[in-house]
Amino acid sequence: MRINIKDEIILAPVLIFLVLALALILHYSHIEKNSYYLQQVNAAERMKASMEAVKSYKKELGIPLSDEDYHQTGMIGEPFNLITTTLGEVEAKRTTANPDMAALIIKMMHEVGLQKGDRVGLGFSGSFPALNIAVLCAADEMGLDVIPITSVGASTYGANHYALTFPEMMHRLYKDGLISTDSAMVSLGGDDDVGVNIDVDQVDAIEKRLVKEGLNLSKEPDLVRNIQLRMDTYGEIKCFIAVGGNITSGGISEEAITLDQGILWWQDYHGRIDEKSGIIQRYLSNQVNVINLLNIEKITMAYGMPFDPLEQPKIGEGGIYHQITYPRFLVGIAFVIGIGVLFFFYRKRGA
């Protein structure tokens, strides 16, 4: 197709208009607070208070803060010990120990369409205690009906101290009124979700403490029965949120490694369910959306949040609390004219 002089006369002012329209769109666009800004701020404040409480628990138990805990959050565990189940990046753990993570979870919950009163299943390992708390604080702020199932096992720098595992940490926050829900069920985590690779002596001591506190300890080594027990405990839910790498969440198939991060829409899932499939895949196949929180660097990049920042922003000031709005009228006109020009030259090409 060749563009003749007549076409150029038509095209020139159209292109000039589109350039001017783009300039005006950029000029009149502005940053404004999210419609759920107050929920984000309140959730972040809840998380901040909860982390301060965890610091006090550690002080009471004589657990020193980690040298890697640059911001003195109290949420960074030990580099390794005999209840550590897998390797983890301390940078990722530091990134999640930030009240803005609760604001991020509020955003995700709104994006997935959750509303007050919705029932949500939570699957927590001990690997990201701060992110677990962020989810709980966000859920409380939104008034969700959450069913948390927690695990003792934790990766390096997670909730891996002998004296304060994540289920115990959460239980104390619940008793102190900082969160509204305790664990519906607790497992040991690790291999087979029954603490196979955790020090036997420590497992015995931890089990006794969990039972003494009245927590519902489950020790089901069969993956399929374990998953079914968890799904029966959750009941009918609107969303499943997985934090960390408990074996029941992603299962043991190759697909567990390739699962995406953040919001997983059930419409996009085309996998095949078998005995190796985890809770994430099973809910997606049952038309339930999932929020998968494991690869922290990928998630923060997707939402424009800093990864392992030297300084934490003040609550309410980060980009996660805001959005850019554009003048819809100008965008609409520019879009219609742009489509019109393309259609015009497409017709000429076919002529």
C-alpha positions, 0 to 999 in steps of 0.5 A: 500500500502506498500513501498518496498526497491526499492521504498525507493531507488527511493523516497529518492533522490527525497525527498532530491531534493525537500527539497533542491529545497525548500531551494533554493526557499526560498533563492532566493525569494525576496521582490520587489515593486508592479508594481503599486507602484508609483500609490500607493505612489501618491494616499497616498500623495493625501489622506494625503493632503486631510486629512490636508485640512479637519483639516483646515476646522475643525479649520475654523469651530471651531471643535476641534480634538477628544481626540481619534485622536491619530495621529491628522489626523482630521478624527475622529468624536464625540463619540455620538450626535443626528446625530449619526446613529449607533455604531462604533469602534474608533479603526477601524476609526483610522485605516482608517485615514492612507494614506496607506489606499489609497495604499490598495485601489489601490491594490484592484482596480488592483486586480479587474481589473479596468483600466483607464477610467472605470466607477465605482459606489461609495456608501459612508456613513459618517461612514468612512470619511477617507476611503471614501477619500482614495477611491476617491484619489485612483480613481483619481490616476488611472483615473477612472470615478467615480459616488459617492453617499454620505450620511450624516448619520455616526456611532460613531467617523465618520463624525458626527459633525453637522457643517461638514458632509461627503457630505460637507467635500467632497464638499469642497475638490472638490472645493479646487481641491483636488479630481476631483469628487463631489457627484452625489447625497446625502441622509440623511442616517440613518433609511430608508436613510431619516434621521429618527433617526437624530435630526430634527432640525439638519436635517433641518439645514444640508438640507439647507446647502446642497441645498445652495451648489447646492448638489443633495439631495434625500429623497426617503423612499422606499428602492426599488425605492431608490436603483433603483434611485441610480443604474440609477444614476450609469449607466453601471459600471465595479465595485461597491465600498461600504464604510460604512453601508448605508442601500441601500448598503447591503439591509435589508435582513439577507444576509446583515449581512453575506456579505463578506469583500474586493473584492466580485467576482460575480462568487461566488455569489449564493444568491436570489434577492428580495425587501430586497436585496441591491445594492451589491447583485444586482450588483453581480447578474448582473455580476459586481464585488464589493469591500465591505469596512465595517469590517476594522479589517477583511480587514486589516488582509487579507492584512497584514496591522496593525489594530489601530497601535500606529505609522503610517508607512511612505508612501511607506514603508509598506507591502501593497506596496510590494510583494514577488517574487519566482524563477519560474523555481525552483518552476516549477521543484519542482511542476512537480517532486512532482506531478510525485512522487504522480502519481507514488505511486498512480499508484502503489497503484492501481496496 
